[in-house]
């Protein structure tokens, strides 16, 4: 009953409206890796702190099973082997190929409690997150980062204490 109540409170904050030209990184399939324009939307409203704390008590798979959608690709794993469940306001970023300028731009707008979700649009060669960017994200007060791609400077990211999930 408690889990059901928490999930019901969180449903009004979750939006799964993915434009057709965007990859569906949560399911692991890429529909189209071409990006011909950038769209910068306002940051989403942050949920109440109590809801975030409650969500962090739920096993991630439980939320996915209740929603029947939003499962993250199993190849995306926590960098730290002892990483506890984290929750936050999702700030999403589609980041094409080698250029990570948009990553730096997005990081400059992160607020305490935000969770940066980076879709590399199928690229697994170039890291968009390393020690310096991890420090900037940690200093913003963000709750963590998910990268559908690789990262670099793993020891530095772990030393920052920034919760990161990635493909490698």
N, C-alpha and C positions, 0 to 999 in steps of 0.2 A: 504494500500500500504506500509506503514511504517513497519507494523508487518510482512508482506510477505517478505520484503527486509531483515529484521533482521533474520527471519527463514531461508531464503536461504543462508545467510552468515554463519549461524551456522551448516547447514547440512553437510558441508564438514568435520566438526570436530567430528561428531557423528558416532560412530561405534556400530552396534547392533549385531556383530558376536559373539554369545554365543556358546562355545563348547558344544557338546551334553552331556558331563558328568556334566555340571554345572546346578544348579537350575535357573529357570527363575524368579528371585525375583521380577522383575517389574510387572509381571502378577499375582503374588501371588501363583503360582504353583511350587512345588518342584518335579523335575523329578528324582533326585538321590541325596541323602544326603551324600553318601560316598565320602570321599576324600582320594585317595590312593597316591597322590603325590602333592607336592607344586610346583607352577610355579611362579617365580618372574620375571615380565617383566619390561622393562624400563618405567619410568613415561611418560605419554603422553605429547605432546607439549601443552603449555598453549596458549589459544587464546588471541587475542588482547584485551586490557582493554576496549576499546570502545564497542566491541561486548558483553562482559559480562555486562556492564552497560545497554546496549540496551535490553538484554535478561531479566534483572531484572525488566523491565517495562511491560513485557508481563505476563498475567495470565498463570499459569502453564498448565491449561487444554487446553488453546488455542494451545500451542505447540503440545500437545498430539493429539488434533483433527486434526491438519494439517498433522502430521506424521502418524496417525492411528496406532501408536505403542508406547511403552514406558510409558504406564500408570502405575503409582505406585499403589500398593494395597491400597485401601481406609482405611484400618486399621492403616496405618502408618500416624501418625499425628504429628504436631509441638508440642514441649514441651511448648513453650511460646504461649499463646493465641493470642498475637498481633504480631506474627512473620511475617515480610514482605517477599516478594518473594526474593530468593537469587539465584545466579548463580555462577558457577565456573567450573574449569577443574575437571572432574570426575576421581578420583583415586579409583579403586575398590578393595575390599578385600573380599574373601570368607573365613569365619572364623568358623571352626567346633567346636562344643561342648564346653567343659569347658575351654580349653586352650586359653588364649588370648595373648600368646607370639607374634603371628603374628601381632596383633593389635599394640603392642608397637613398633615392627619393622617398620610397615607401617607409624606410626605417626612420627618416626624419619626422614622420607624422605619427609614429606609434605612441600610444598612450599606455600608462600603467594598466595591466590586466589584459592588454590585447594579445592575440595569438596570431602570429604571421604565418600564413599558409602560402607557400610558393610553388606554383606549377611551372616546371621547366619546359613544358610543351614538348615532351619527348626527348629532350637533350640530356644525355648522361655523360658528356665529356667534360663540360666546364662547370667548375664549382662556383656557386654564387654566394656561398657563406664560408667565411674563414674566421680567424681569430679577431681581426680588427672589427669586422661587421658584427660578430657575436658580442663584442664588448659594447658597441653602440646600441645593439638591441637590448642587452642586459641593462644598460644605463637608462634606457627608456622606461624600464619597469615592466616590459612585456612578459607575459606568462610563458612563452616558448615559441618554437618555430617548427614547422613541418616543411620539408623540402622534397618535392617529387623529383629528386636528382641527387647529385653527389655534393659533398662538402669537402673542405680541406682544413688543415690545421686542427685536427681532431683534439690533440692534447690541449691546445689553447682554448678551444670551445669548452671542453670539459673543465678546464681550470676556471673559466668564467662562471661556471655553474648554470649556464643557460640550458634549459631543457630543449633538446633538438631530436627530431625524428627525421630520417632521411633514407635514401637508397644506398648510400655508401660514401 
